[in-house]
Amino acid sequence: MNAALLPHPPRRPIRELSDELISQIAAGEVVERPASVVRELVDNALDAGATQVTVRLAAGGVRLISVEDDGLGILTEELPLAFRRHATSKIGNLQDLESVATMGFRGEALAAINSIADCAILSRASGQSGAYLLDGRTGELKPVARSQGTTVEVKELFYSTPARRKFLKTDATELSHCIESVRRHALARPDVGFAIWHDGKLIEQWRRCEDPSQQASLNQRLADVLGADFIAQSIAVDWRPASAARAQGEPSTESSQGPGALRVWGRVGIPDAARSRADQQFCYVNGRFVRDKVLTHAARSAYEDVLHGHRQPVYALYLAMDPARVDVNVHPTKIEVRFRDSREVHQGVRHAVEDTLAKPRAGQADGTATATPAAPTSAQAAPTLFQPNGLEQEQPTAPAGYTQRAMYFGAPTEVTGHRVSDIGMLWQPDVSPQGGWAAQGYAQVKEEPAQRAGDTEQNPVPPSRPASEEASLPQGDWPLGKALAQLQGIYILAENTQGLVIVDMHAAHERIVYERLKNQLATQQAQGATTTVAQLASQPLLIPATFAATPQEVATAEAHYATLHTLGLEISPFSPKTLAVRAVPTTLAQGDAVELARSVLAELAQHEASTVIQRAQNELLATMACHGAVRANRRLTLDEMNALLRQMEATERSDQCNHGRPTWRQLSVREIDALFLRGR
């Protein structure tokens, strides 16, 4: 009834839009604010081979945007084409479009900007005797004086579309966005100098890096733009598939060695440098700054078990690959890309960051790289694991006169405690109604507390390494120093060349046990002991939990039924638009089944099944390592403390525990002197 009262809209004929209106519509997609204009003009300057780019702004870029460069310039006869729609020198056919190697390629930016602002181009090409000025409004061309290069001036932005101008923020806010746009270009091109002027004042300048070494020039530019602290708290990355294959003992393929093979380099921040916001995460693909979910997730996954809480890592990663394998023509502002093989890119970025973070930083405690032995990868090379009594919780205080049995961290002649065969039992297929490797593992620990505690009658402990053997090693070769004492049964105090080292013994041993469990399991799988991943122990629900599902969730549940079964989840269609959760993992039986199902389905929809399974597997190993690590208020001998320090120096990612908390801290002599006001 109400619909009948509404007047019918008048019929409008289909007609072709004018070129000016088309350009203004395109400007709405390309030009969001003054920073968008700065980005497009700097892109053109870099494509022209500039070595110095100067950006001049007035009123945050609203009144004036001028970008000067010393590139190749534009020929006089080509200047009138610069403001025409889809006129460009970057591409000429479909093949060029499918393998874009330049920052710009569409040829619509200048035309769109000219439709909403007063523009002019002043250019002198290499080899020409003079420069010419092209007026964007009138098309008039006149000679002027200028050295080789190009200057593009944009005045009174959005003057022809006043409604758009009302949505702009304050001049200070728009200026900050313009500076950020130039910063992103500066991080990608250390070989180019950049300067930003605002209202006649120089506010930012990054000089061209002349160092022929790519890594050295990149480090200099990163220090200039992001600060010296970024370099001090980050690690260099340089990863290629061929180097990764050699590290794993696999032959490198021809595709991994070609000129278009994926390469990842840059710098990644250490976990301690993580921030509360993701404002220092920069990803570049063939020199182009991009925001891509594949790259962001890959980098975040590499930090998965070394970051605490919801902290955000810092990094500047650069990817080089065949331009034909990445599509940059998927977003109006070219800030998003689409990879032909996103799985390869995801694995490459993750492995690059993981391999870099895996190296213990204890060797750099004195500011120089110190070689540390590789982590053990087999049971024969791995020392025994210390096991506490069952799964008891930490006690607030130690009993009077309590002394812990000697712990052995060194390499024994006969492996005791956890062996590869013991770990393998945890990964066998389900053999009981409520079985599964998780339940068996926990039951085994609970039912045999005496054996897990290292009872001398059933499981003799090898004699601890004599102090004379430890003392025979030169102290300067110990990055974490020599143990001095134990503080409150929680921390180990050690002395190294820099001063005092404080170690959280539970967190440190937790990481050692966790990495050892992962290495032993990986060795088993490599030797063929476990051909498939057994399923997590699951518990059927008495009443299935149903929820309204989206078409994507229904399709994901049907496509990944086997993966969900491996994870201990049973999700089946209840109706065309409803899913039913019929079983959940035993360890999560008390949680929200619907919320768990939704989160797992969302992750499976975005990432590979193997990634999800690997994450669940690591979470269980982390839980086992937490319960298997030495507890607080356990008295350790000096030999045991020194052995733990040596294990930390040889274990990957030993600077953080499984939960991302730091395992050790360095207190230099200078910092200690400052506490006592020495030298003042």
Sequence and secondary structure as in RCSB ss.txt:
>XXXX:A:sequence
MNAALLPHPPRRPIRELSDELISQIAAGEVVERPASVVRELVDNALDAGATQVTVRLAAGGVRLISVEDDGLGIL
TEELPLAFRRHATSKIGNLQDLESVATMGFRGEALAAINSIADCAILSRASGQSGAYLLDGRTGELKPVARSQGT
TVEVKELFYSTPARRKFLKTDATELSHCIESVRRHALARPDVGFAIWHDGKLIEQWRRCEDPSQQASLNQRLADV
LGADFIAQSIAVDWRPASAARAQGEPSTESSQGPGALRVWGRVGIPDAARSRADQQFCYVNGRFVRDKVLTHAAR
SAYEDVLHGHRQPVYALYLAMDPARVDVNVHPTKIEVRFRDSREVHQGVRHAVEDTLAKPRAGQADGTATATPAA
PTSAQAAPTLFQPNGLEQEQPTAPAGYTQRAMYFGAPTEVTGHRVSDIGMLWQPDVSPQGGWAAQGYAQVKEEPA
QRAGDTEQNPVPPSRPASEEASLPQGDWPLGKALAQLQGIYILAENTQGLVIVDMHAAHERIVYERLKNQLATQQ
AQGATTTVAQLASQPLLIPATFAATPQEVATAEAHYATLHTLGLEISPFSPKTLAVRAVPTTLAQGDAVELARSV
LAELAQHEASTVIQRAQNELLATMACHGAVRANRRLTLDEMNALLRQMEATERSDQCNHGRPTWRQLSVREIDAL
FLRGR
>XXXX:A:secstr
 HHHHS            HHHHHHHHHHHH SSHHHHHHHHHHHHHHTT SEEEEEEEGGGTSEEEEEE SS   
GGGGGGTTSTT  SS  SHHHHHT  SS  SS HHHHHHHHSEEEEEEE TT S EEEEETTT  EEEE   SEE
EEEEESTTSS HHHHTT   HHHHHHHHHHHHHHHHHH TTSEEEEEETTEEEEEE     S HHHHHHHHHHHH
H HHHHHTEEEEEE HHHHHHHTT    GGGTSTTS EEEEEEE GGG BSS  SEEEEETTEE   HHHHHHHH
HHTTTTS TT B  EEEEEE  GGGEE TTSTTS   EETTHHHHHHHHHHHHHHHHHS GGGGTTSS       
  STTTS      STT    SS  TT        S  SS  SS HHHHHHTTS   STT  HHHHHHHHHHH HH
HHTT TTTS       HHHHHTS GGG TT EEEEEETTTEEEEE SSEEEEEEHHHHHHHHHHHHHHHHHHHHH
HTTS SS     EEEEEEEEEEE  HHHHHHHHHTHHHHHHTT EEEEEETTEEEEEEEEGGGTTS HHHHHHHH
HHHHHHS HHHHHHHHHHHHHHHHHHHHS  TT    HHHHHHHHHHHHHSTTTTB TTS BSEEEEEHHHHHHH
TTTT 
